Amino acid sequence: MAISEKKAISDKRHLEKLDKIKIQPYKAEGQQIREAAQAAGQSLQGYILQAIRERMNREKQ
């Protein structure tokens, strides 16, 4: 099913607001991170971003 033109424009605008940061852990560590995210009931991206935000907040103090 094709998406509507309006939806495609909206998606494009949203993606333009996002930054892309690539991380490349070794496979075993990557699997541990995925499992930790799943155990926490979070997406992988949400889990990683939360960890980053918490560290950034700690380092400000």
PDBQT receptor file of N, H, CA, C and O in Angstrom, charges set to zero:
ATOM      1  N   MET A   1       0.843  -1.167   0.000  1.00  0.00    +0.000 N 
ATOM      2  CA  MET A   1       0.000   0.000   0.000  1.00  0.00    +0.000 C 
ATOM      3  C   MET A   1       0.899   1.244   0.000  1.00  0.00    +0.000 C 
ATOM      4  O   MET A   1       1.747   1.400   0.879  1.00  0.00    +0.000 OA
ATOM      5  N   ALA A   2       0.716   2.097  -0.954  1.00  0.00    +0.000 N 
ATOM      6  H   ALA A   2       0.027   1.971  -1.668  1.00  0.00    +0.000 HD
ATOM      7  CA  ALA A   2       1.513   3.315  -1.073  1.00  0.00    +0.000 C 
ATOM      8  C   ALA A   2       1.025   4.354  -0.068  1.00  0.00    +0.000 C 
ATOM      9  O   ALA A   2      -0.160   4.424   0.257  1.00  0.00    +0.000 OA
ATOM     10  N   ILE A   3       1.969   5.156   0.412  1.00  0.00    +0.000 N 
ATOM     11  H   ILE A   3       2.932   5.099   0.147  1.00  0.00    +0.000 HD
ATOM     12  CA  ILE A   3       1.576   6.222   1.330  1.00  0.00    +0.000 C 
ATOM     13  C   ILE A   3       1.143   7.443   0.529  1.00  0.00    +0.000 C 
ATOM     14  O   ILE A   3       1.569   7.651  -0.607  1.00  0.00    +0.000 OA
ATOM     15  N   SER A   4       0.295   8.233   1.145  1.00  0.00    +0.000 N 
ATOM     16  H   SER A   4      -0.052   8.065   2.068  1.00  0.00    +0.000 HD
ATOM     17  CA  SER A   4      -0.200   9.409   0.439  1.00  0.00    +0.000 C 
ATOM     18  C   SER A   4       0.918  10.437   0.289  1.00  0.00    +0.000 C 
ATOM     19  O   SER A   4       1.909  10.409   1.019  1.00  0.00    +0.000 OA
ATOM     20  N   GLU A   5       0.741  11.334  -0.661  1.00  0.00    +0.000 N 
ATOM     21  H   GLU A   5      -0.064  11.356  -1.254  1.00  0.00    +0.000 HD
ATOM     22  CA  GLU A   5       1.741  12.382  -0.903  1.00  0.00    +0.000 C 
ATOM     23  C   GLU A   5       1.871  13.279   0.328  1.00  0.00    +0.000 C 
ATOM     24  O   GLU A   5       2.972  13.705   0.679  1.00  0.00    +0.000 OA
ATOM     25  N   LYS A   6       0.748  13.561   0.977  1.00  0.00    +0.000 N 
ATOM     26  H   LYS A   6      -0.146  13.215   0.692  1.00  0.00    +0.000 HD
ATOM     27  CA  LYS A   6       0.754  14.408   2.175  1.00  0.00    +0.000 C 
ATOM     28  C   LYS A   6       1.569  13.750   3.295  1.00  0.00    +0.000 C 
ATOM     29  O   LYS A   6       2.340  14.424   3.978  1.00  0.00    +0.000 OA
ATOM     30  N   LYS A   7       1.403  12.457   3.479  1.00  0.00    +0.000 N 
ATOM     31  H   LYS A   7       0.777  11.910   2.924  1.00  0.00    +0.000 HD
ATOM     32  CA  LYS A   7       2.144  11.706   4.503  1.00  0.00    +0.000 C 
ATOM     33  C   LYS A   7       3.627  11.693   4.167  1.00  0.00    +0.000 C 
ATOM     34  O   LYS A   7       4.461  11.857   5.057  1.00  0.00    +0.000 OA
ATOM     35  N   ALA A   8       3.967  11.502   2.908  1.00  0.00    +0.000 N 
ATOM     36  H   ALA A   8       3.289  11.368   2.185  1.00  0.00    +0.000 HD
ATOM     37  CA  ALA A   8       5.368  11.484   2.489  1.00  0.00    +0.000 C 
ATOM     38  C   ALA A   8       6.037  12.827   2.775  1.00  0.00    +0.000 C 
ATOM     39  O   ALA A   8       7.183  12.864   3.223  1.00  0.00    +0.000 OA
ATOM     40  N   ILE A   9       5.339  13.915   2.523  1.00  0.00    +0.000 N 
ATOM     41  H   ILE A   9       4.408  13.885   2.160  1.00  0.00    +0.000 HD
ATOM     42  CA  ILE A   9       5.877  15.252   2.792  1.00  0.00    +0.000 C 
ATOM     43  C   ILE A   9       6.073  15.441   4.293  1.00  0.00    +0.000 C 
ATOM     44  O   ILE A   9       7.098  15.964   4.731  1.00  0.00    +0.000 OA
ATOM     45  N   SER A  10       5.090  15.015   5.074  1.00  0.00    +0.000 N 
ATOM     46  H   SER A  10       4.258  14.590   4.718  1.00  0.00    +0.000 HD
ATOM     47  CA  SER A  10       5.164  15.129   6.525  1.00  0.00    +0.000 C 
ATOM     48  C   SER A  10       6.340  14.311   7.071  1.00  0.00    +0.000 C 
ATOM     49  O   SER A  10       7.089  14.787   7.925  1.00  0.00    +0.000 OA
ATOM     50  N   ASP A  11       6.496  13.093   6.581  1.00  0.00    +0.000 N 
ATOM     51  H   ASP A  11       5.888  12.706   5.888  1.00  0.00    +0.000 HD
ATOM     52  CA  ASP A  11       7.610  12.233   7.011  1.00  0.00    +0.000 C 
ATOM     53  C   ASP A  11       8.953  12.863   6.669  1.00  0.00    +0.000 C 
ATOM     54  O   ASP A  11       9.881  12.840   7.478  1.00  0.00    +0.000 OA
ATOM     55  N   LYS A  12       9.054  13.425   5.473  1.00  0.00    +0.000 N 
ATOM     56  H   LYS A  12       8.300  13.444   4.816  1.00  0.00    +0.000 HD
ATOM     57  CA  LYS A  12      10.302  14.049   5.036  1.00  0.00    +0.000 C 
ATOM     58  C   LYS A  12      10.657  15.219   5.943  1.00  0.00    +0.000 C 
ATOM     59  O   LYS A  12      11.809  15.360   6.351  1.00  0.00    +0.000 OA
ATOM     60  N   ARG A  13       9.671  16.062   6.261  1.00  0.00    +0.000 N 
ATOM     61  H   ARG A  13       8.735  15.947   5.929  1.00  0.00    +0.000 HD
ATOM     62  CA  ARG A  13       9.905  17.204   7.154  1.00  0.00    +0.000 C 
ATOM     63  C   ARG A  13      10.389  16.737   8.520  1.00  0.00    +0.000 C 
ATOM     64  O   ARG A  13      11.296  17.330   9.104  1.00  0.00    +0.000 OA
ATOM     65  N   HIS A  14       9.780  15.675   9.021  1.00  0.00    +0.000 N 
ATOM     66  H   HIS A  14       9.043  15.193   8.547  1.00  0.00    +0.000 HD
ATOM     67  CA  HIS A  14      10.175  15.139  10.331  1.00  0.00    +0.000 C 
ATOM     68  C   HIS A  14      11.605  14.615  10.286  1.00  0.00    +0.000 C 
ATOM     69  O   HIS A  14      12.391  14.909  11.187  1.00  0.00    +0.000 OA
ATOM     70  N   LEU A  15      11.956  13.854   9.271  1.00  0.00    +0.000 N 
ATOM     71  H   LEU A  15      11.318  13.615   8.539  1.00  0.00    +0.000 HD
ATOM     72  CA  LEU A  15      13.297  13.284   9.164  1.00  0.00    +0.000 C 
ATOM     73  C   LEU A  15      14.372  14.352   9.028  1.00  0.00    +0.000 C 
ATOM     74  O   LEU A  15      15.506  14.149   9.461  1.00  0.00    +0.000 OA
ATOM     75  N   GLU A  16      14.028  15.485   8.432  1.00  0.00    +0.000 N 
ATOM     76  H   GLU A  16      13.107  15.651   8.079  1.00  0.00    +0.000 HD
ATOM     77  CA  GLU A  16      14.990  16.581   8.287  1.00  0.00    +0.000 C 
ATOM     78  C   GLU A  16      15.361  17.192   9.633  1.00  0.00    +0.000 C 
ATOM     79  O   GLU A  16      16.406  17.831   9.750  1.00  0.00    +0.000 OA
ATOM     80  N   LYS A  17      14.524  17.006  10.650  1.00  0.00    +0.000 N 
ATOM     81  H   LYS A  17      13.675  16.486  10.555  1.00  0.00    +0.000 HD
ATOM     82  CA  LYS A  17      14.785  17.538  11.985  1.00  0.00    +0.000 C 
ATOM     83  C   LYS A  17      15.718  16.642  12.796  1.00  0.00    +0.000 C 
ATOM     84  O   LYS A  17      16.226  17.056  13.837  1.00  0.00    +0.000 OA
ATOM     85  N   LEU A  18      15.943  15.431  12.328  1.00  0.00    +0.000 N 
ATOM     86  H   LEU A  18      15.530  15.094  11.482  1.00  0.00    +0.000 HD
ATOM     87  CA  LEU A  18      16.706  14.445  13.086  1.00  0.00    +0.000 C 
ATOM     88  C   LEU A  18      18.160  14.405  12.663  1.00  0.00    +0.000 C 
ATOM     89  O   LEU A  18      18.497  14.636  11.502  1.00  0.00    +0.000 OA
ATOM     90  N   ASP A  19      19.016  14.107  13.632  1.00  0.00    +0.000 N 
ATOM     91  H   ASP A  19      18.742  13.920  14.575  1.00  0.00    +0.000 HD
ATOM     92  CA  ASP A  19      20.431  13.885  13.373  1.00  0.00    +0.000 C 
ATOM     93  C   ASP A  19      20.647  12.370  13.347  1.00  0.00    +0.000 C 
ATOM     94  O   ASP A  19      19.888  11.620  13.960  1.00  0.00    +0.000 OA
ATOM     95  N   LYS A  20      21.661  11.937  12.650  1.00  0.00    +0.000 N 
ATOM     96  H   LYS A  20      22.278  12.547  12.152  1.00  0.00    +0.000 HD
ATOM     97  CA  LYS A  20      21.992  10.519  12.628  1.00  0.00    +0.000 C 
ATOM     98  C   LYS A  20      23.380  10.347  13.211  1.00  0.00    +0.000 C 
ATOM     99  O   LYS A  20      24.344  10.972  12.768  1.00  0.00    +0.000 OA
ATOM    100  N   ILE A  21      23.461   9.484  14.216  1.00  0.00    +0.000 N 
ATOM    101  H   ILE A  21      22.678   8.977  14.575  1.00  0.00    +0.000 HD
ATOM    102  CA  ILE A  21      24.717   9.176  14.873  1.00  0.00    +0.000 C 
ATOM    103  C   ILE A  21      24.870   7.662  14.832  1.00  0.00    +0.000 C 
ATOM    104  O   ILE A  21      23.998   6.930  15.301  1.00  0.00    +0.000 OA
ATOM    105  N   LYS A  22      25.952   7.209  14.282  1.00  0.00    +0.000 N 
ATOM    106  H   LYS A  22      26.659   7.804  13.901  1.00  0.00    +0.000 HD
ATOM    107  CA  LYS A  22      26.166   5.772  14.137  1.00  0.00    +0.000 C 
ATOM    108  C   LYS A  22      27.113   5.280  15.224  1.00  0.00    +0.000 C 
ATOM    109  O   LYS A  22      28.168   5.873  15.450  1.00  0.00    +0.000 OA
ATOM    110  N   ILE A  23      26.736   4.201  15.892  1.00  0.00    +0.000 N 
ATOM    111  H   ILE A  23      25.879   3.720  15.709  1.00  0.00    +0.000 HD
ATOM    112  CA  ILE A  23      27.632   3.560  16.845  1.00  0.00    +0.000 C 
ATOM    113  C   ILE A  23      27.900   2.143  16.344  1.00  0.00    +0.000 C 
ATOM    114  O   ILE A  23      27.048   1.527  15.704  1.00  0.00    +0.000 OA
ATOM    115  N   GLN A  24      29.078   1.646  16.639  1.00  0.00    +0.000 N 
ATOM    116  H   GLN A  24      29.770   2.146  17.159  1.00  0.00    +0.000 HD
ATOM    117  CA  GLN A  24      29.437   0.312  16.163  1.00  0.00    +0.000 C 
ATOM    118  C   GLN A  24      30.120  -0.502  17.258  1.00  0.00    +0.000 C 
ATOM    119  O   GLN A  24      31.342  -0.648  17.262  1.00  0.00    +0.000 OA
ATOM    120  N   PRO A  25      29.316  -1.035  18.192  1.00  0.00    +0.000 N 
ATOM    121  CA  PRO A  25      29.913  -1.890  19.217  1.00  0.00    +0.000 C 
ATOM    122  C   PRO A  25      30.270  -3.253  18.612  1.00  0.00    +0.000 C 
ATOM    123  O   PRO A  25      29.750  -3.641  17.566  1.00  0.00    +0.000 OA
ATOM    124  N   TYR A  26      31.162  -3.962  19.290  1.00  0.00    +0.000 N 
ATOM    125  H   TYR A  26      31.584  -3.647  20.140  1.00  0.00    +0.000 HD
ATOM    126  CA  TYR A  26      31.410  -5.342  18.874  1.00  0.00    +0.000 C 
ATOM    127  C   TYR A  26      30.109  -6.122  19.022  1.00  0.00    +0.000 C 
ATOM    128  O   TYR A  26      29.262  -5.759  19.839  1.00  0.00    +0.000 OA
ATOM    129  N   LYS A  27      29.941  -7.173  18.254  1.00  0.00    +0.000 N 
ATOM    130  H   LYS A  27      30.628  -7.467  17.591  1.00  0.00    +0.000 HD
ATOM    131  CA  LYS A  27      28.670  -7.904  18.204  1.00  0.00    +0.000 C 
ATOM    132  C   LYS A  27      28.185  -8.365  19.570  1.00  0.00    +0.000 C 
ATOM    133  O   LYS A  27      26.999  -8.245  19.880  1.00  0.00    +0.000 OA
ATOM    134  N   ALA A  28      29.084  -8.889  20.385  1.00  0.00    +0.000 N 
ATOM    135  H   ALA A  28      30.047  -8.987  20.133  1.00  0.00    +0.000 HD
ATOM    136  CA  ALA A  28      28.670  -9.382  21.706  1.00  0.00    +0.000 C 
ATOM    137  C   ALA A  28      28.130  -8.237  22.568  1.00  0.00    +0.000 C 
ATOM    138  O   ALA A  28      27.114  -8.390  23.245  1.00  0.00    +0.000 OA
ATOM    139  N   GLU A  29      28.805  -7.108  22.540  1.00  0.00    +0.000 N 
ATOM    140  H   GLU A  29      29.631  -6.983  21.990  1.00  0.00    +0.000 HD
ATOM    141  CA  GLU A  29      28.343  -5.963  23.322  1.00  0.00    +0.000 C 
ATOM    142  C   GLU A  29      27.033  -5.415  22.758  1.00  0.00    +0.000 C 
ATOM    143  O   GLU A  29      26.142  -5.028  23.514  1.00  0.00    +0.000 OA
ATOM    144  N   GLY A  30      26.920  -5.382  21.437  1.00  0.00    +0.000 N 
ATOM    145  H   GLY A  30      27.645  -5.696  20.823  1.00  0.00    +0.000 HD
ATOM    146  CA  GLY A  30      25.685  -4.931  20.810  1.00  0.00    +0.000 C 
ATOM    147  C   GLY A  30      24.509  -5.799  21.229  1.00  0.00    +0.000 C 
ATOM    148  O   GLY A  30      23.417  -5.287  21.476  1.00  0.00    +0.000 OA
ATOM    149  N   GLN A  31      24.721  -7.093  21.311  1.00  0.00    +0.000 N 
ATOM    150  H   GLN A  31      25.609  -7.508  21.110  1.00  0.00    +0.000 HD
ATOM    151  CA  GLN A  31      23.663  -8.008  21.746  1.00  0.00    +0.000 C 
ATOM    152  C   GLN A  31      23.291  -7.744  23.195  1.00  0.00    +0.000 C 
ATOM    153  O   GLN A  31      22.113  -7.789  23.550  1.00  0.00    +0.000 OA
ATOM    154  N   GLN A  32      24.283  -7.470  24.035  1.00  0.00    +0.000 N 
ATOM    155  H   GLN A  32      25.240  -7.433  23.746  1.00  0.00    +0.000 HD
ATOM    156  CA  GLN A  32      23.999  -7.154  25.440  1.00  0.00    +0.000 C 
ATOM    157  C   GLN A  32      23.171  -5.878  25.553  1.00  0.00    +0.000 C 
ATOM    158  O   GLN A  32      22.255  -5.803  26.372  1.00  0.00    +0.000 OA
ATOM    159  N   ILE A  33      23.484  -4.890  24.747  1.00  0.00    +0.000 N 
ATOM    160  H   ILE A  33      24.228  -4.951  24.082  1.00  0.00    +0.000 HD
ATOM    161  CA  ILE A  33      22.739  -3.638  24.760  1.00  0.00    +0.000 C 
ATOM    162  C   ILE A  33      21.299  -3.881  24.314  1.00  0.00    +0.000 C 
ATOM    163  O   ILE A  33      20.366  -3.363  24.928  1.00  0.00    +0.000 OA
ATOM    164  N   ARG A  34      21.111  -4.659  23.257  1.00  0.00    +0.000 N 
ATOM    165  H   ARG A  34      21.869  -5.079  22.758  1.00  0.00    +0.000 HD
ATOM    166  CA  ARG A  34      19.752  -4.977  22.781  1.00  0.00    +0.000 C 
ATOM    167  C   ARG A  34      18.943  -5.706  23.858  1.00  0.00    +0.000 C 
ATOM    168  O   ARG A  34      17.769  -5.408  24.077  1.00  0.00    +0.000 OA
ATOM    169  N   GLU A  35      19.585  -6.657  24.519  1.00  0.00    +0.000 N 
ATOM    170  H   GLU A  35      20.539  -6.899  24.341  1.00  0.00    +0.000 HD
ATOM    171  CA  GLU A  35      18.899  -7.422  25.563  1.00  0.00    +0.000 C 
ATOM    172  C   GLU A  35      18.540  -6.529  26.751  1.00  0.00    +0.000 C 
ATOM    173  O   GLU A  35      17.461  -6.668  27.327  1.00  0.00    +0.000 OA
ATOM    174  N   ALA A  36      19.434  -5.618  27.116  1.00  0.00    +0.000 N 
ATOM    175  H   ALA A  36      20.311  -5.505  26.648  1.00  0.00    +0.000 HD
ATOM    176  CA  ALA A  36      19.161  -4.695  28.225  1.00  0.00    +0.000 C 
ATOM    177  C   ALA A  36      17.992  -3.779  27.869  1.00  0.00    +0.000 C 
ATOM    178  O   ALA A  36      17.129  -3.523  28.709  1.00  0.00    +0.000 OA
ATOM    179  N   ALA A  37      17.959  -3.290  26.642  1.00  0.00    +0.000 N 
ATOM    180  H   ALA A  37      18.660  -3.498  25.961  1.00  0.00    +0.000 HD
ATOM    181  CA  ALA A  37      16.856  -2.428  26.201  1.00  0.00    +0.000 C 
ATOM    182  C   ALA A  37      15.536  -3.195  26.254  1.00  0.00    +0.000 C 
ATOM    183  O   ALA A  37      14.526  -2.676  26.729  1.00  0.00    +0.000 OA
ATOM    184  N   GLN A  38      15.553  -4.414  25.771  1.00  0.00    +0.000 N 
ATOM    185  H   GLN A  38      16.373  -4.836  25.385  1.00  0.00    +0.000 HD
ATOM    186  CA  GLN A  38      14.333  -5.226  25.777  1.00  0.00    +0.000 C 
ATOM    187  C   GLN A  38      13.887  -5.505  27.207  1.00  0.00    +0.000 C 
ATOM    188  O   GLN A  38      12.695  -5.432  27.506  1.00  0.00    +0.000 OA
ATOM    189  N   ALA A  39      14.825  -5.824  28.094  1.00  0.00    +0.000 N 
ATOM    190  H   ALA A  39      15.793  -5.883  27.851  1.00  0.00    +0.000 HD
ATOM    191  CA  ALA A  39      14.491  -6.092  29.497  1.00  0.00    +0.000 C 
ATOM    192  C   ALA A  39      13.903  -4.855  30.168  1.00  0.00    +0.000 C 
ATOM    193  O   ALA A  39      13.064  -4.966  31.061  1.00  0.00    +0.000 OA
ATOM    194  N   ALA A  40      14.345  -3.685  29.737  1.00  0.00    +0.000 N 
ATOM    195  H   ALA A  40      15.027  -3.595  29.011  1.00  0.00    +0.000 HD
ATOM    196  CA  ALA A  40      13.827  -2.426  30.290  1.00  0.00    +0.000 C 
ATOM    197  C   ALA A  40      12.511  -2.023  29.636  1.00  0.00    +0.000 C 
ATOM    198  O   ALA A  40      11.893  -1.038  30.041  1.00  0.00    +0.000 OA
ATOM    199  N   GLY A  41      12.081  -2.774  28.633  1.00  0.00    +0.000 N 
ATOM    200  H   GLY A  41      12.583  -3.574  28.305  1.00  0.00    +0.000 HD
ATOM    201  CA  GLY A  41      10.829  -2.465  27.946  1.00  0.00    +0.000 C 
ATOM    202  C   GLY A  41      10.939  -1.236  27.052  1.00  0.00    +0.000 C 
ATOM    203  O   GLY A  41       9.959  -0.522  26.836  1.00  0.00    +0.000 OA
ATOM    204  N   GLN A  42      12.148  -0.996  26.532  1.00  0.00    +0.000 N 
ATOM    205  H   GLN A  42      12.943  -1.576  26.708  1.00  0.00    +0.000 HD
ATOM    206  CA  GLN A  42      12.375   0.170  25.696  1.00  0.00    +0.000 C 
ATOM    207  C   GLN A  42      12.882  -0.250  24.323  1.00  0.00    +0.000 C 
ATOM    208  O   GLN A  42      13.399  -1.350  24.131  1.00  0.00    +0.000 OA
ATOM    209  N   SER A  43      12.713   0.667  23.378  1.00  0.00    +0.000 N 
ATOM    210  H   SER A  43      12.292   1.561  23.533  1.00  0.00    +0.000 HD
ATOM    211  CA  SER A  43      13.342   0.452  22.074  1.00  0.00    +0.000 C 
ATOM    212  C   SER A  43      14.843   0.623  22.252  1.00  0.00    +0.000 C 
ATOM    213  O   SER A  43      15.292   1.217  23.232  1.00  0.00    +0.000 OA
ATOM    214  N   LEU A  44      15.601   0.114  21.329  1.00  0.00    +0.000 N 
ATOM    215  H   LEU A  44      15.236  -0.369  20.533  1.00  0.00    +0.000 HD
ATOM    216  CA  LEU A  44      17.051   0.256  21.391  1.00  0.00    +0.000 C 
ATOM    217  C   LEU A  44      17.430   1.733  21.380  1.00  0.00    +0.000 C 
ATOM    218  O   LEU A  44      18.255   2.170  22.182  1.00  0.00    +0.000 OA
ATOM    219  N   GLN A  45      16.839   2.491  20.487  1.00  0.00    +0.000 N 
ATOM    220  H   GLN A  45      16.169   2.137  19.834  1.00  0.00    +0.000 HD
ATOM    221  CA  GLN A  45      17.145   3.923  20.404  1.00  0.00    +0.000 C 
ATOM    222  C   GLN A  45      16.771   4.642  21.698  1.00  0.00    +0.000 C 
ATOM    223  O   GLN A  45      17.555   5.442  22.209  1.00  0.00    +0.000 OA
ATOM    224  N   GLY A  46      15.600   4.368  22.224  1.00  0.00    +0.000 N 
ATOM    225  H   GLY A  46      14.963   3.718  21.809  1.00  0.00    +0.000 HD
ATOM    226  CA  GLY A  46      15.164   5.001  23.464  1.00  0.00    +0.000 C 
ATOM    227  C   GLY A  46      16.094   4.684  24.623  1.00  0.00    +0.000 C 
ATOM    228  O   GLY A  46      16.407   5.555  25.433  1.00  0.00    +0.000 OA
ATOM    229  N   TYR A  47      16.530   3.442  24.698  1.00  0.00    +0.000 N 
ATOM    230  H   TYR A  47      16.276   2.734  24.039  1.00  0.00    +0.000 HD
ATOM    231  CA  TYR A  47      17.426   3.002  25.767  1.00  0.00    +0.000 C 
ATOM    232  C   TYR A  47      18.765   3.732  25.689  1.00  0.00    +0.000 C 
ATOM    233  O   TYR A  47      19.272   4.224  26.697  1.00  0.00    +0.000 OA
ATOM    234  N   ILE A  48      19.325   3.795  24.498  1.00  0.00    +0.000 N 
ATOM    235  H   ILE A  48      18.913   3.395  23.680  1.00  0.00    +0.000 HD
ATOM    236  CA  ILE A  48      20.617   4.456  24.310  1.00  0.00    +0.000 C 
ATOM    237  C   ILE A  48      20.499   5.952  24.581  1.00  0.00    +0.000 C 
ATOM    238  O   ILE A  48      21.347   6.522  25.268  1.00  0.00    +0.000 OA
ATOM    239  N   LEU A  49      19.464   6.592  24.055  1.00  0.00    +0.000 N 
ATOM    240  H   LEU A  49      18.775   6.129  23.497  1.00  0.00    +0.000 HD
ATOM    241  CA  LEU A  49      19.293   8.032  24.277  1.00  0.00    +0.000 C 
ATOM    242  C   LEU A  49      19.089   8.350  25.753  1.00  0.00    +0.000 C 
ATOM    243  O   LEU A  49      19.601   9.356  26.244  1.00  0.00    +0.000 OA
ATOM    244  N   GLN A  50      18.351   7.511  26.463  1.00  0.00    +0.000 N 
ATOM    245  H   GLN A  50      17.935   6.694  26.065  1.00  0.00    +0.000 HD
ATOM    246  CA  GLN A  50      18.152   7.735  27.895  1.00  0.00    +0.000 C 
ATOM    247  C   GLN A  50      19.485   7.648  28.628  1.00  0.00    +0.000 C 
ATOM    248  O   GLN A  50      19.772   8.479  29.491  1.00  0.00    +0.000 OA
ATOM    249  N   ALA A  51      20.294   6.660  28.297  1.00  0.00    +0.000 N 
ATOM    250  H   ALA A  51      20.061   5.986  27.597  1.00  0.00    +0.000 HD
ATOM    251  CA  ALA A  51      21.599   6.513  28.943  1.00  0.00    +0.000 C 
ATOM    252  C   ALA A  51      22.484   7.729  28.673  1.00  0.00    +0.000 C 
ATOM    253  O   ALA A  51      23.177   8.206  29.571  1.00  0.00    +0.000 OA
ATOM    254  N   ILE A  52      22.460   8.217  27.464  1.00  0.00    +0.000 N 
ATOM    255  H   ILE A  52      21.896   7.830  26.734  1.00  0.00    +0.000 HD
ATOM    256  CA  ILE A  52      23.256   9.389  27.105  1.00  0.00    +0.000 C 
ATOM    257  C   ILE A  52      22.777  10.614  27.876  1.00  0.00    +0.000 C 
ATOM    258  O   ILE A  52      23.586  11.353  28.437  1.00  0.00    +0.000 OA
ATOM    259  N   ARG A  53      21.475  10.827  27.904  1.00  0.00    +0.000 N 
ATOM    260  H   ARG A  53      20.818  10.227  27.448  1.00  0.00    +0.000 HD
ATOM    261  CA  ARG A  53      20.920  11.992  28.612  1.00  0.00    +0.000 C 
ATOM    262  C   ARG A  53      21.261  11.948  30.098  1.00  0.00    +0.000 C 
ATOM    263  O   ARG A  53      21.612  12.969  30.688  1.00  0.00    +0.000 OA
ATOM    264  N   GLU A  54      21.158  10.751  30.709  1.00  0.00    +0.000 N 
ATOM    265  H   GLU A  54      20.873   9.921  30.229  1.00  0.00    +0.000 HD
ATOM    266  CA  GLU A  54      21.477  10.620  32.128  1.00  0.00    +0.000 C 
ATOM    267  C   GLU A  54      22.946  10.956  32.384  1.00  0.00    +0.000 C 
ATOM    268  O   GLU A  54      23.262  11.641  33.357  1.00  0.00    +0.000 OA
ATOM    269  N   ARG A  55      23.828  10.489  31.534  1.00  0.00    +0.000 N 
ATOM    270  H   ARG A  55      23.571   9.933  30.744  1.00  0.00    +0.000 HD
ATOM    271  CA  ARG A  55      25.249  10.789  31.723  1.00  0.00    +0.000 C 
ATOM    272  C   ARG A  55      25.509  12.275  31.520  1.00  0.00    +0.000 C 
ATOM    273  O   ARG A  55      26.262  12.881  32.282  1.00  0.00    +0.000 OA
ATOM    274  N   MET A  56      24.905  12.859  30.517  1.00  0.00    +0.000 N 
ATOM    275  H   MET A  56      24.293  12.367  29.897  1.00  0.00    +0.000 HD
ATOM    276  CA  MET A  56      25.094  14.291  30.271  1.00  0.00    +0.000 C 
ATOM    277  C   MET A  56      24.617  15.109  31.475  1.00  0.00    +0.000 C 
ATOM    278  O   MET A  56      25.271  16.080  31.855  1.00  0.00    +0.000 OA
ATOM    279  N   ASN A  57      23.503  14.732  32.069  1.00  0.00    +0.000 N 
ATOM    280  H   ASN A  57      22.972  13.943  31.760  1.00  0.00    +0.000 HD
ATOM    281  CA  ASN A  57      22.989  15.426  33.243  1.00  0.00    +0.000 C 
ATOM    282  C   ASN A  57      23.929  15.257  34.444  1.00  0.00    +0.000 C 
ATOM    283  O   ASN A  57      24.176  16.219  35.171  1.00  0.00    +0.000 OA
ATOM    284  N   ARG A  58      24.449  14.058  34.653  1.00  0.00    +0.000 N 
ATOM    285  H   ARG A  58      24.249  13.276  34.062  1.00  0.00    +0.000 HD
ATOM    286  CA  ARG A  58      25.403  13.820  35.746  1.00  0.00    +0.000 C 
ATOM    287  C   ARG A  58      26.651  14.653  35.586  1.00  0.00    +0.000 C 
ATOM    288  O   ARG A  58      27.161  15.200  36.563  1.00  0.00    +0.000 OA
ATOM    289  N   GLU A  59      27.154  14.759  34.360  1.00  0.00    +0.000 N 
ATOM    290  H   GLU A  59      26.740  14.315  33.566  1.00  0.00    +0.000 HD
ATOM    291  CA  GLU A  59      28.397  15.473  34.112  1.00  0.00    +0.000 C 
ATOM    292  C   GLU A  59      28.242  16.988  34.214  1.00  0.00    +0.000 C 
ATOM    293  O   GLU A  59      29.234  17.702  34.359  1.00  0.00    +0.000 OA
ATOM    294  N   LYS A  60      27.022  17.478  34.141  1.00  0.00    +0.000 N 
ATOM    295  H   LYS A  60      26.216  16.898  34.024  1.00  0.00    +0.000 HD
ATOM    296  CA  LYS A  60      26.773  18.916  34.311  1.00  0.00    +0.000 C 
ATOM    297  C   LYS A  60      26.936  19.330  35.766  1.00  0.00    +0.000 C 
ATOM    298  O   LYS A  60      27.264  20.481  36.056  1.00  0.00    +0.000 OA
ATOM    299  N   GLN A  61      26.708  18.390  36.682  1.00  0.00    +0.000 N 
ATOM    300  H   GLN A  61      26.442  17.455  36.447  1.00  0.00    +0.000 HD
ATOM    301  CA  GLN A  61      26.722  18.731  38.113  1.00  0.00    +0.000 C 
ATOM    302  C   GLN A  61      28.109  18.787  38.676  1.00  0.00    +0.000 C 
ATOM    303  O   GLN A  61      28.283  19.061  39.863  1.00  0.00    +0.000 OA
TER     304      GLN A  61
